[in-house]
Amino acid sequence: MKRSLDKYPRHRLDPARTTGLILCGMGGPDGPDAVEPFLRNLFADPEIFPLPRIIAGFVGRRIAKKRAPMVRKNYAAISKDSVTPQLGITRRQADYLADSLTVGGRQTLPGIAMRYWHPYPDQTAAELMGEGAEQFLVVPAYPQFSWATNGSTLDFVLEGLQRVAPEAPVHVITDWHLLPGYIDALARPVIRNLTAWAREDRDPRQTGLFYVAHSMPEKFIQKGDPYLDRTRETVAAVHEVVTRVMRAAEFGPWLDVLMAGGKEPKLVFQSKVGPIKWLGPEVAEETPRLIGEGLRSLFVQPVSFTCEHVETMLELGVELKKIAEKAGMADFKRGPALNLNRTWLDSMAVLLTEQAFSPEVGRIVADG
């Protein structure tokens, strides 16, 4: 049976009532001792690890225990206390959005909730209600909808809200893969770096641009998950902005003959795990392959992440850079995750206002 995003509540929120904003995501360990239980929770999620329930718990615990030392080492490499940067950044994002929404007498309180480690939705919802929240606005930190990420996290948050605040109106934003400020925020570092290379007269036939997304098992897509389509739509929109701006600056001919990512965007993937087939090409394999064909300068822009964390800072910023340089890359650069980019955050605030507080929302819900 095909699943529908229509199942998520989209009540019109009353501007006169205090709103609890819940920015939610996967989360991450808040110290070395949290790594293994975080992984146990991750592998216990049937959306992530779809095994028969009778064996899923046992297998998931074994995998978590086996992977924990390596993951603990990875977090230690990017944070002296092994705390994921996601938590602090997400809190600051929620603070900024809540401040942006608190206008014209409308009161908004910031909160975050994570899927696989603290803070959990029940705790966040209870704290927000204690501060006066009467309704909730739930926003996923994943731009492109997938049932394995947005779906699992939103369901988890809504279950917590049902336990803590069963009567409270809730408006859920399911995803935002074409949000204008998000597209612009991704395009700007690409434009800035490619323009600099074009002005240096860097040989475009030895230059590449990769858009990097988090990978996913192919079988998820074959079962109807919309993640790949939405990711392609994001990348196409970003590359259209890049192309338009560079053509206006008369660098269109240079862009057109890039070895990779010129006339057509080059989408690659990262973070595949295990022996099953994942979406490809894998960035760690595609980079040395193209270097072998003459690629010497590469700019990589991640498109899946709202916060810097282990997969951007370590996988792309350190490990991929080492792979590239070892294979003969002369110049490797990586674009940032969104973090506290105001172009993105201001655009998100507009979206939340229009979708959650507009009088039209009530009509949509009633008609639906």
Buried (B, 14 or more C-beta within 10 A) or exposed (E): EEEEBEEBEBBBBBBEBBBBBBBBBBBBBBEBEBBBBBBBBBBBBEBBBEEEEEEBEEEBBEBBEEBBEEBBEBBEBBBEEBBBBBBEBBBBBBBBBBEBBBEEEBBBBBBBBBBBBBBBBBBBBBBBBEEEBBBBBBBBBBBBBBBBBBBBBBBBBBEBBBEBBEEBBBBBBBBBBBBBBBBBBBBBBBBEBBBEBBEEEBBBEBBBBBBBBBBBBBEBBEEEBBBBEBBBBBBBBBBEBBBEBBEEBEBBEBBEEBBBBBEEBBBBBBBBEEEEEBBBBBBBBBBBEBBEEEBBBBBBBBBBBBBBBBBBBBBBBBBBBEBBEEBEBEBBBBBBBBBEBEBBBBBBBBBBBEBBBBEEBBEEBEEE
